[in-house]
Amino acid sequence: MPKPGRQDPLHGITLETLLTRLVEKYGWEELAERIDINCFAKDPSITSSLKFLRKTPWARQKVEALYLQGSWAETED
């Protein structure tokens, strides 16, 4: 039987943490190139991006997928 919580690789990682790490790694400009959403391209901020991502499932899925491609994703507990 699989361990609870291990089925979701993002378990225990807040959206804010995830987004902050992506901004630190790529910067707003590269994030806007990788994921075409206005909150990354026009006057970007963590606060405005969090509001948008919480209301927009397709955009959040793209951000989460990009995060999972990063090297930190495999080492999280």
PyMOL Python script that loads the backbone (N, CA, C, O; Angstrom):
from pymol import cmd

cmd.read_pdbstr("""\
ATOM      1  N   MET A   1       0.841  -1.190   0.000  1.00  0.00           N
ATOM      2  CA  MET A   1       0.000   0.000   0.000  1.00  0.00           C
ATOM      3  C   MET A   1       0.884   1.252   0.000  1.00  0.00           C
ATOM      4  O   MET A   1       1.790   1.356   0.827  1.00  0.00           O
ATOM      5  N   PRO A   2       0.640   2.209  -0.915  1.00  0.00           N
ATOM      6  CA  PRO A   2       1.481   3.407  -0.987  1.00  0.00           C
ATOM      7  C   PRO A   2       1.296   4.295   0.241  1.00  0.00           C
ATOM      8  O   PRO A   2       0.237   4.314   0.869  1.00  0.00           O
ATOM      9  N   LYS A   3       2.362   5.028   0.561  1.00  0.00           N
ATOM     10  CA  LYS A   3       2.313   5.948   1.698  1.00  0.00           C
ATOM     11  C   LYS A   3       1.403   7.131   1.380  1.00  0.00           C
ATOM     12  O   LYS A   3       1.444   7.661   0.269  1.00  0.00           O
ATOM     13  N   PRO A   4       0.580   7.550   2.346  1.00  0.00           N
ATOM     14  CA  PRO A   4      -0.263   8.728   2.108  1.00  0.00           C
ATOM     15  C   PRO A   4       0.599   9.965   1.873  1.00  0.00           C
ATOM     16  O   PRO A   4       1.634  10.139   2.517  1.00  0.00           O
ATOM     17  N   GLY A   5       0.174  10.807   0.963  1.00  0.00           N
ATOM     18  CA  GLY A   5       0.901  12.047   0.690  1.00  0.00           C
ATOM     19  C   GLY A   5       1.974  11.896  -0.370  1.00  0.00           C
ATOM     20  O   GLY A   5       2.376  12.892  -0.972  1.00  0.00           O
ATOM     21  N   ARG A   6       2.442  10.713  -0.614  1.00  0.00           N
ATOM     22  CA  ARG A   6       3.482  10.499  -1.610  1.00  0.00           C
ATOM     23  C   ARG A   6       2.909  10.450  -3.018  1.00  0.00           C
ATOM     24  O   ARG A   6       3.665  10.543  -3.984  1.00  0.00           O
ATOM     25  N   GLN A   7       1.629  10.312  -3.159  1.00  0.00           N
ATOM     26  CA  GLN A   7       1.018  10.292  -4.478  1.00  0.00           C
ATOM     27  C   GLN A   7       1.046  11.679  -5.107  1.00  0.00           C
ATOM     28  O   GLN A   7       1.061  11.797  -6.332  1.00  0.00           O
ATOM     29  N   ASP A   8       1.054  12.714  -4.302  1.00  0.00           N
ATOM     30  CA  ASP A   8       1.096  14.091  -4.786  1.00  0.00           C
ATOM     31  C   ASP A   8       2.491  14.656  -4.530  1.00  0.00           C
ATOM     32  O   ASP A   8       2.843  14.919  -3.380  1.00  0.00           O
ATOM     33  N   PRO A   9       3.287  14.845  -5.575  1.00  0.00           N
ATOM     34  CA  PRO A   9       4.651  15.345  -5.375  1.00  0.00           C
ATOM     35  C   PRO A   9       4.692  16.771  -4.820  1.00  0.00           C
ATOM     36  O   PRO A   9       5.740  17.215  -4.351  1.00  0.00           O
ATOM     37  N   LEU A  10       3.587  17.482  -4.865  1.00  0.00           N
ATOM     38  CA  LEU A  10       3.541  18.853  -4.344  1.00  0.00           C
ATOM     39  C   LEU A  10       2.987  18.917  -2.926  1.00  0.00           C
ATOM     40  O   LEU A  10       2.791  20.005  -2.383  1.00  0.00           O
ATOM     41  N   HIS A  11       2.735  17.761  -2.326  1.00  0.00           N
ATOM     42  CA  HIS A  11       2.192  17.711  -0.968  1.00  0.00           C
ATOM     43  C   HIS A  11       3.104  18.467  -0.004  1.00  0.00           C
ATOM     44  O   HIS A  11       4.306  18.206   0.061  1.00  0.00           O
ATOM     45  N   GLY A  12       2.526  19.399   0.736  1.00  0.00           N
ATOM     46  CA  GLY A  12       3.279  20.152   1.730  1.00  0.00           C
ATOM     47  C   GLY A  12       3.967  21.398   1.195  1.00  0.00           C
ATOM     48  O   GLY A  12       4.602  22.123   1.960  1.00  0.00           O
ATOM     49  N   ILE A  13       3.855  21.657  -0.084  1.00  0.00           N
ATOM     50  CA  ILE A  13       4.470  22.846  -0.684  1.00  0.00           C
ATOM     51  C   ILE A  13       3.360  23.831  -1.024  1.00  0.00           C
ATOM     52  O   ILE A  13       2.466  23.522  -1.812  1.00  0.00           O
ATOM     53  N   THR A  14       3.419  25.011  -0.429  1.00  0.00           N
ATOM     54  CA  THR A  14       2.382  26.003  -0.703  1.00  0.00           C
ATOM     55  C   THR A  14       2.584  26.603  -2.079  1.00  0.00           C
ATOM     56  O   THR A  14       3.685  26.581  -2.629  1.00  0.00           O
ATOM     57  N   LEU A  15       1.515  27.135  -2.621  1.00  0.00           N
ATOM     58  CA  LEU A  15       1.594  27.801  -3.923  1.00  0.00           C
ATOM     59  C   LEU A  15       2.554  28.989  -3.846  1.00  0.00           C
ATOM     60  O   LEU A  15       3.283  29.262  -4.800  1.00  0.00           O
ATOM     61  N   GLU A  16       2.555  29.679  -2.738  1.00  0.00           N
ATOM     62  CA  GLU A  16       3.459  30.820  -2.576  1.00  0.00           C
ATOM     63  C   GLU A  16       4.927  30.373  -2.607  1.00  0.00           C
ATOM     64  O   GLU A  16       5.753  31.018  -3.253  1.00  0.00           O
ATOM     65  N   THR A  17       5.252  29.291  -1.925  1.00  0.00           N
ATOM     66  CA  THR A  17       6.617  28.765  -1.936  1.00  0.00           C
ATOM     67  C   THR A  17       7.019  28.340  -3.336  1.00  0.00           C
ATOM     68  O   THR A  17       8.111  28.658  -3.806  1.00  0.00           O
ATOM     69  N   LEU A  18       6.143  27.631  -3.982  1.00  0.00           N
ATOM     70  CA  LEU A  18       6.376  27.154  -5.337  1.00  0.00           C
ATOM     71  C   LEU A  18       6.662  28.330  -6.279  1.00  0.00           C
ATOM     72  O   LEU A  18       7.638  28.314  -7.029  1.00  0.00           O
ATOM     73  N   LEU A  19       5.805  29.340  -6.228  1.00  0.00           N
ATOM     74  CA  LEU A  19       5.956  30.500  -7.103  1.00  0.00           C
ATOM     75  C   LEU A  19       7.226  31.279  -6.777  1.00  0.00           C
ATOM     76  O   LEU A  19       7.933  31.721  -7.683  1.00  0.00           O
ATOM     77  N   THR A  20       7.515  31.447  -5.499  1.00  0.00           N
ATOM     78  CA  THR A  20       8.726  32.168  -5.092  1.00  0.00           C
ATOM     79  C   THR A  20       9.975  31.470  -5.615  1.00  0.00           C
ATOM     80  O   THR A  20      10.893  32.127  -6.105  1.00  0.00           O
ATOM     81  N   ARG A  21      10.015  30.163  -5.518  1.00  0.00           N
ATOM     82  CA  ARG A  21      11.172  29.411  -6.022  1.00  0.00           C
ATOM     83  C   ARG A  21      11.312  29.551  -7.530  1.00  0.00           C
ATOM     84  O   ARG A  21      12.423  29.683  -8.044  1.00  0.00           O
ATOM     85  N   LEU A  22      10.191  29.523  -8.240  1.00  0.00           N
ATOM     86  CA  LEU A  22      10.248  29.693  -9.693  1.00  0.00           C
ATOM     87  C   LEU A  22      10.752  31.080 -10.074  1.00  0.00           C
ATOM     88  O   LEU A  22      11.551  31.217 -11.001  1.00  0.00           O
ATOM     89  N   VAL A  23      10.291  32.105  -9.367  1.00  0.00           N
ATOM     90  CA  VAL A  23      10.744  33.474  -9.650  1.00  0.00           C
ATOM     91  C   VAL A  23      12.234  33.606  -9.358  1.00  0.00           C
ATOM     92  O   VAL A  23      12.959  34.251 -10.116  1.00  0.00           O
ATOM     93  N   GLU A  24      12.699  32.999  -8.262  1.00  0.00           N
ATOM     94  CA  GLU A  24      14.125  33.060  -7.930  1.00  0.00           C
ATOM     95  C   GLU A  24      14.973  32.351  -8.987  1.00  0.00           C
ATOM     96  O   GLU A  24      16.066  32.806  -9.325  1.00  0.00           O
ATOM     97  N   LYS A  25      14.461  31.238  -9.503  1.00  0.00           N
ATOM     98  CA  LYS A  25      15.221  30.472 -10.486  1.00  0.00           C
ATOM     99  C   LYS A  25      15.183  31.092 -11.880  1.00  0.00           C
ATOM    100  O   LYS A  25      16.219  31.212 -12.534  1.00  0.00           O
ATOM    101  N   TYR A  26      13.996  31.486 -12.337  1.00  0.00           N
ATOM    102  CA  TYR A  26      13.826  31.938 -13.717  1.00  0.00           C
ATOM    103  C   TYR A  26      13.670  33.449 -13.873  1.00  0.00           C
ATOM    104  O   TYR A  26      14.055  33.998 -14.906  1.00  0.00           O
ATOM    105  N   GLY A  27      13.119  34.128 -12.879  1.00  0.00           N
ATOM    106  CA  GLY A  27      12.792  35.541 -13.025  1.00  0.00           C
ATOM    107  C   GLY A  27      11.455  35.689 -13.726  1.00  0.00           C
ATOM    108  O   GLY A  27      10.984  34.768 -14.392  1.00  0.00           O
ATOM    109  N   TRP A  28      10.846  36.862 -13.569  1.00  0.00           N
ATOM    110  CA  TRP A  28       9.510  37.093 -14.140  1.00  0.00           C
ATOM    111  C   TRP A  28       9.501  37.016 -15.659  1.00  0.00           C
ATOM    112  O   TRP A  28       8.575  36.466 -16.254  1.00  0.00           O
ATOM    113  N   GLU A  29      10.541  37.573 -16.288  1.00  0.00           N
ATOM    114  CA  GLU A  29      10.580  37.621 -17.748  1.00  0.00           C
ATOM    115  C   GLU A  29      10.600  36.214 -18.352  1.00  0.00           C
ATOM    116  O   GLU A  29       9.851  35.925 -19.285  1.00  0.00           O
ATOM    117  N   GLU A  30      11.450  35.351 -17.821  1.00  0.00           N
ATOM    118  CA  GLU A  30      11.517  33.990 -18.361  1.00  0.00           C
ATOM    119  C   GLU A  30      10.256  33.195 -18.017  1.00  0.00           C
ATOM    120  O   GLU A  30       9.810  32.371 -18.815  1.00  0.00           O
ATOM    121  N   LEU A  31       9.680  33.433 -16.842  1.00  0.00           N
ATOM    122  CA  LEU A  31       8.411  32.769 -16.512  1.00  0.00           C
ATOM    123  C   LEU A  31       7.334  33.144 -17.523  1.00  0.00           C
ATOM    124  O   LEU A  31       6.559  32.293 -17.959  1.00  0.00           O
ATOM    125  N   ALA A  32       7.289  34.424 -17.894  1.00  0.00           N
ATOM    126  CA  ALA A  32       6.304  34.887 -18.875  1.00  0.00           C
ATOM    127  C   ALA A  32       6.533  34.242 -20.244  1.00  0.00           C
ATOM    128  O   ALA A  32       5.582  34.004 -20.988  1.00  0.00           O
ATOM    129  N   GLU A  33       7.792  33.959 -20.571  1.00  0.00           N
ATOM    130  CA  GLU A  33       8.096  33.285 -21.836  1.00  0.00           C
ATOM    131  C   GLU A  33       7.698  31.808 -21.783  1.00  0.00           C
ATOM    132  O   GLU A  33       7.188  31.260 -22.760  1.00  0.00           O
ATOM    133  N   ARG A  34       7.932  31.179 -20.650  1.00  0.00           N
ATOM    134  CA  ARG A  34       7.633  29.758 -20.506  1.00  0.00           C
ATOM    135  C   ARG A  34       6.140  29.489 -20.353  1.00  0.00           C
ATOM    136  O   ARG A  34       5.625  28.504 -20.879  1.00  0.00           O
ATOM    137  N   ILE A  35       5.445  30.374 -19.625  1.00  0.00           N
ATOM    138  CA  ILE A  35       4.009  30.224 -19.388  1.00  0.00           C
ATOM    139  C   ILE A  35       3.355  31.545 -19.764  1.00  0.00           C
ATOM    140  O   ILE A  35       3.555  32.554 -19.088  1.00  0.00           O
ATOM    141  N   ASP A  36       2.588  31.542 -20.821  1.00  0.00           N
ATOM    142  CA  ASP A  36       2.012  32.763 -21.374  1.00  0.00           C
ATOM    143  C   ASP A  36       0.767  33.201 -20.598  1.00  0.00           C
ATOM    144  O   ASP A  36      -0.365  32.943 -21.007  1.00  0.00           O
ATOM    145  N   ILE A  37       1.010  33.871 -19.465  1.00  0.00           N
ATOM    146  CA  ILE A  37      -0.086  34.464 -18.696  1.00  0.00           C
ATOM    147  C   ILE A  37       0.305  35.880 -18.305  1.00  0.00           C
ATOM    148  O   ILE A  37       1.459  36.141 -17.963  1.00  0.00           O
ATOM    149  N   ASN A  38      -0.652  36.788 -18.357  1.00  0.00           N
ATOM    150  CA  ASN A  38      -0.380  38.209 -18.144  1.00  0.00           C
ATOM    151  C   ASN A  38       0.178  38.537 -16.769  1.00  0.00           C
ATOM    152  O   ASN A  38       0.957  39.480 -16.635  1.00  0.00           O
ATOM    153  N   CYS A  39      -0.200  37.788 -15.752  1.00  0.00           N
ATOM    154  CA  CYS A  39       0.276  38.135 -14.411  1.00  0.00           C
ATOM    155  C   CYS A  39       1.788  37.970 -14.286  1.00  0.00           C
ATOM    156  O   CYS A  39       2.380  38.495 -13.343  1.00  0.00           O
ATOM    157  N   PHE A  40       2.426  37.255 -15.210  1.00  0.00           N
ATOM    158  CA  PHE A  40       3.883  37.141 -15.219  1.00  0.00           C
ATOM    159  C   PHE A  40       4.521  38.202 -16.117  1.00  0.00           C
ATOM    160  O   PHE A  40       5.691  38.539 -15.938  1.00  0.00           O
ATOM    161  N   ALA A  41       3.767  38.726 -17.073  1.00  0.00           N
ATOM    162  CA  ALA A  41       4.327  39.624 -18.070  1.00  0.00           C
ATOM    163  C   ALA A  41       4.098  41.103 -17.767  1.00  0.00           C
ATOM    164  O   ALA A  41       4.967  41.931 -18.039  1.00  0.00           O
ATOM    165  N   LYS A  42       2.940  41.441 -17.207  1.00  0.00           N
ATOM    166  CA  LYS A  42       2.586  42.842 -16.998  1.00  0.00           C
ATOM    167  C   LYS A  42       2.531  43.167 -15.521  1.00  0.00           C
ATOM    168  O   LYS A  42       1.641  42.705 -14.806  1.00  0.00           O
ATOM    169  N   ASP A  43       3.489  43.967 -15.063  1.00  0.00           N
ATOM    170  CA  ASP A  43       3.568  44.392 -13.665  1.00  0.00           C
ATOM    171  C   ASP A  43       3.458  43.201 -12.708  1.00  0.00           C
ATOM    172  O   ASP A  43       2.559  43.168 -11.867  1.00  0.00           O
ATOM    173  N   PRO A  44       4.363  42.224 -12.829  1.00  0.00           N
ATOM    174  CA  PRO A  44       4.259  40.997 -12.045  1.00  0.00           C
ATOM    175  C   PRO A  44       4.565  41.190 -10.565  1.00  0.00           C
ATOM    176  O   PRO A  44       5.413  42.002 -10.196  1.00  0.00           O
ATOM    177  N   SER A  45       3.877  40.446  -9.739  1.00  0.00           N
ATOM    178  CA  SER A  45       4.168  40.388  -8.304  1.00  0.00           C
ATOM    179  C   SER A  45       3.685  39.037  -7.789  1.00  0.00           C
ATOM    180  O   SER A  45       2.837  38.385  -8.397  1.00  0.00           O
ATOM    181  N   ILE A  46       4.239  38.641  -6.671  1.00  0.00           N
ATOM    182  CA  ILE A  46       3.818  37.378  -6.055  1.00  0.00           C
ATOM    183  C   ILE A  46       2.339  37.456  -5.697  1.00  0.00           C
ATOM    184  O   ILE A  46       1.586  36.522  -5.971  1.00  0.00           O
ATOM    185  N   THR A  47       1.917  38.559  -5.090  1.00  0.00           N
ATOM    186  CA  THR A  47       0.531  38.707  -4.635  1.00  0.00           C
ATOM    187  C   THR A  47      -0.465  38.601  -5.786  1.00  0.00           C
ATOM    188  O   THR A  47      -1.426  37.836  -5.704  1.00  0.00           O
ATOM    189  N   SER A  48      -0.243  39.359  -6.852  1.00  0.00           N
ATOM    190  CA  SER A  48      -1.195  39.324  -7.969  1.00  0.00           C
ATOM    191  C   SER A  48      -1.176  37.970  -8.669  1.00  0.00           C
ATOM    192  O   SER A  48      -2.215  37.489  -9.122  1.00  0.00           O
ATOM    193  N   SER A  49      -0.017  37.366  -8.757  1.00  0.00           N
ATOM    194  CA  SER A  49       0.085  36.056  -9.400  1.00  0.00           C
ATOM    195  C   SER A  49      -0.629  34.987  -8.572  1.00  0.00           C
ATOM    196  O   SER A  49      -1.307  34.121  -9.126  1.00  0.00           O
ATOM    197  N   LEU A  50      -0.478  35.046  -7.250  1.00  0.00           N
ATOM    198  CA  LEU A  50      -1.166  34.079  -6.388  1.00  0.00           C
ATOM    199  C   LEU A  50      -2.675  34.191  -6.538  1.00  0.00           C
ATOM    200  O   LEU A  50      -3.370  33.179  -6.631  1.00  0.00           O
ATOM    201  N   LYS A  51      -3.184  35.420  -6.563  1.00  0.00           N
ATOM    202  CA  LYS A  51      -4.630  35.617  -6.732  1.00  0.00           C
ATOM    203  C   LYS A  51      -5.112  34.993  -8.042  1.00  0.00           C
ATOM    204  O   LYS A  51      -6.126  34.295  -8.075  1.00  0.00           O
ATOM    205  N   PHE A  52      -4.372  35.254  -9.116  1.00  0.00           N
ATOM    206  CA  PHE A  52      -4.759  34.720 -10.419  1.00  0.00           C
ATOM    207  C   PHE A  52      -4.672  33.196 -10.443  1.00  0.00           C
ATOM    208  O   PHE A  52      -5.599  32.532 -10.907  1.00  0.00           O
ATOM    209  N   LEU A  53      -3.577  32.641  -9.951  1.00  0.00           N
ATOM    210  CA  LEU A  53      -3.379  31.196 -10.006  1.00  0.00           C
ATOM    211  C   LEU A  53      -4.396  30.441  -9.156  1.00  0.00           C
ATOM    212  O   LEU A  53      -4.794  29.329  -9.506  1.00  0.00           O
ATOM    213  N   ARG A  54      -4.815  31.032  -8.051  1.00  0.00           N
ATOM    214  CA  ARG A  54      -5.817  30.380  -7.198  1.00  0.00           C
ATOM    215  C   ARG A  54      -7.188  30.340  -7.858  1.00  0.00           C
ATOM    216  O   ARG A  54      -8.002  29.469  -7.551  1.00  0.00           O
ATOM    217  N   LYS A  55      -7.445  31.275  -8.760  1.00  0.00           N
ATOM    218  CA  LYS A  55      -8.748  31.349  -9.432  1.00  0.00           C
ATOM    219  C   LYS A  55      -8.749  30.671 -10.802  1.00  0.00           C
ATOM    220  O   LYS A  55      -9.807  30.502 -11.409  1.00  0.00           O
ATOM    221  N   THR A  56      -7.571  30.281 -11.290  1.00  0.00           N
ATOM    222  CA  THR A  56      -7.453  29.796 -12.664  1.00  0.00           C
ATOM    223  C   THR A  56      -6.733  28.445 -12.697  1.00  0.00           C
ATOM    224  O   THR A  56      -5.505  28.395 -12.775  1.00  0.00           O
ATOM    225  N   PRO A  57      -7.493  27.360 -12.639  1.00  0.00           N
ATOM    226  CA  PRO A  57      -6.887  26.022 -12.550  1.00  0.00           C
ATOM    227  C   PRO A  57      -5.919  25.675 -13.687  1.00  0.00           C
ATOM    228  O   PRO A  57      -4.886  25.056 -13.435  1.00  0.00           O
ATOM    229  N   TRP A  58      -6.227  26.057 -14.926  1.00  0.00           N
ATOM    230  CA  TRP A  58      -5.339  25.694 -16.032  1.00  0.00           C
ATOM    231  C   TRP A  58      -3.975  26.360 -15.896  1.00  0.00           C
ATOM    232  O   TRP A  58      -2.952  25.759 -16.221  1.00  0.00           O
ATOM    233  N   ALA A  59      -3.961  27.607 -15.414  1.00  0.00           N
ATOM    234  CA  ALA A  59      -2.695  28.316 -15.239  1.00  0.00           C
ATOM    235  C   ALA A  59      -1.901  27.711 -14.083  1.00  0.00           C
ATOM    236  O   ALA A  59      -0.684  27.549 -14.170  1.00  0.00           O
ATOM    237  N   ARG A  60      -2.605  27.380 -13.001  1.00  0.00           N
ATOM    238  CA  ARG A  60      -1.940  26.765 -11.858  1.00  0.00           C
ATOM    239  C   ARG A  60      -1.314  25.425 -12.256  1.00  0.00           C
ATOM    240  O   ARG A  60      -0.208  25.105 -11.819  1.00  0.00           O
ATOM    241  N   GLN A  61      -1.998  24.662 -13.062  1.00  0.00           N
ATOM    242  CA  GLN A  61      -1.462  23.376 -13.518  1.00  0.00           C
ATOM    243  C   GLN A  61      -0.172  23.564 -14.312  1.00  0.00           C
ATOM    244  O   GLN A  61       0.767  22.780 -14.168  1.00  0.00           O
ATOM    245  N   LYS A  62      -0.124  24.581 -15.135  1.00  0.00           N
ATOM    246  CA  LYS A  62       1.088  24.853 -15.917  1.00  0.00           C
ATOM    247  C   LYS A  62       2.251  25.253 -15.003  1.00  0.00           C
ATOM    248  O   LYS A  62       3.385  24.821 -15.208  1.00  0.00           O
ATOM    249  N   VAL A  63       1.963  26.074 -14.002  1.00  0.00           N
ATOM    250  CA  VAL A  63       2.998  26.511 -13.060  1.00  0.00           C
ATOM    251  C   VAL A  63       3.497  25.312 -12.244  1.00  0.00           C
ATOM    252  O   VAL A  63       4.700  25.154 -12.042  1.00  0.00           O
ATOM    253  N   GLU A  64       2.582  24.483 -11.785  1.00  0.00           N
ATOM    254  CA  GLU A  64       2.968  23.295 -11.019  1.00  0.00           C
ATOM    255  C   GLU A  64       3.800  22.338 -11.867  1.00  0.00           C
ATOM    256  O   GLU A  64       4.762  21.749 -11.374  1.00  0.00           O
ATOM    257  N   ALA A  65       3.439  22.180 -13.128  1.00  0.00           N
ATOM    258  CA  ALA A  65       4.199  21.304 -14.027  1.00  0.00           C
ATOM    259  C   ALA A  65       5.620  21.833 -14.226  1.00  0.00           C
ATOM    260  O   ALA A  65       6.572  21.053 -14.237  1.00  0.00           O
ATOM    261  N   LEU A  66       5.768  23.131 -14.380  1.00  0.00           N
ATOM    262  CA  LEU A  66       7.092  23.728 -14.526  1.00  0.00           C
ATOM    263  C   LEU A  66       7.906  23.517 -13.253  1.00  0.00           C
ATOM    264  O   LEU A  66       9.097  23.211 -13.316  1.00  0.00           O
ATOM    265  N   TYR A  67       7.271  23.679 -12.114  1.00  0.00           N
ATOM    266  CA  TYR A  67       7.956  23.470 -10.837  1.00  0.00           C
ATOM    267  C   TYR A  67       8.463  22.030 -10.729  1.00  0.00           C
ATOM    268  O   TYR A  67       9.589  21.797 -10.290  1.00  0.00           O
ATOM    269  N   LEU A  68       7.646  21.085 -11.121  1.00  0.00           N
ATOM    270  CA  LEU A  68       8.023  19.673 -11.014  1.00  0.00           C
ATOM    271  C   LEU A  68       9.192  19.311 -11.927  1.00  0.00           C
ATOM    272  O   LEU A  68       9.856  18.299 -11.702  1.00  0.00           O
ATOM    273  N   GLN A  69       9.450  20.115 -12.943  1.00  0.00           N
ATOM    274  CA  GLN A  69      10.595  19.883 -13.825  1.00  0.00           C
ATOM    275  C   GLN A  69      11.901  20.328 -13.178  1.00  0.00           C
ATOM    276  O   GLN A  69      12.980  19.928 -13.615  1.00  0.00           O
ATOM    277  N   GLY A  70      11.807  21.158 -12.134  1.00  0.00           N
ATOM    278  CA  GLY A  70      12.989  21.695 -11.468  1.00  0.00           C
ATOM    279  C   GLY A  70      13.702  20.657 -10.619  1.00  0.00           C
ATOM    280  O   GLY A  70      13.107  19.656 -10.220  1.00  0.00           O
ATOM    281  N   SER A  71      14.971  20.896 -10.343  1.00  0.00           N
ATOM    282  CA  SER A  71      15.785  19.939  -9.594  1.00  0.00           C
ATOM    283  C   SER A  71      15.350  19.808  -8.136  1.00  0.00           C
ATOM    284  O   SER A  71      15.569  18.761  -7.526  1.00  0.00           O
ATOM    285  N   TRP A  72      14.739  20.846  -7.563  1.00  0.00           N
ATOM    286  CA  TRP A  72      14.318  20.780  -6.158  1.00  0.00           C
ATOM    287  C   TRP A  72      13.151  19.838  -5.943  1.00  0.00           C
ATOM    288  O   TRP A  72      12.962  19.340  -4.833  1.00  0.00           O
ATOM    289  N   ALA A  73      12.367  19.582  -6.974  1.00  0.00           N
ATOM    290  CA  ALA A  73      11.150  18.778  -6.840  1.00  0.00           C
ATOM    291  C   ALA A  73      11.461  17.355  -6.367  1.00  0.00           C
ATOM    292  O   ALA A  73      10.671  16.780  -5.618  1.00  0.00           O
ATOM    293  N   GLU A  74      12.563  16.786  -6.774  1.00  0.00           N
ATOM    294  CA  GLU A  74      12.882  15.418  -6.403  1.00  0.00           C
ATOM    295  C   GLU A  74      13.397  15.308  -4.974  1.00  0.00           C
ATOM    296  O   GLU A  74      13.347  14.226  -4.389  1.00  0.00           O
ATOM    297  N   THR A  75      13.895  16.407  -4.396  1.00  0.00           N
ATOM    298  CA  THR A  75      14.522  16.337  -3.080  1.00  0.00           C
ATOM    299  C   THR A  75      13.609  16.770  -1.953  1.00  0.00           C
ATOM    300  O   THR A  75      14.002  16.687  -0.789  1.00  0.00           O
ATOM    301  N   GLU A  76      12.401  17.231  -2.254  1.00  0.00           N
ATOM    302  CA  GLU A  76      11.470  17.670  -1.211  1.00  0.00           C
ATOM    303  C   GLU A  76      10.951  16.488  -0.411  1.00  0.00           C
ATOM    304  O   GLU A  76      10.718  15.410  -0.957  1.00  0.00           O
ATOM    305  N   ASP A  77      10.773  16.697   0.885  1.00  0.00           N
ATOM    306  CA  ASP A  77      10.173  15.671   1.747  1.00  0.00           C
ATOM    307  C   ASP A  77       8.771  16.038   2.102  1.00  0.00           C
ATOM    308  O   ASP A  77       8.102  15.296   2.822  1.00  0.00           O
TER     309      ASP A  77
END
""", "prot")
cmd.dss("prot")
cmd.show_as("cartoon", "prot")
cmd.util.cbc("prot")
cmd.orient("prot")
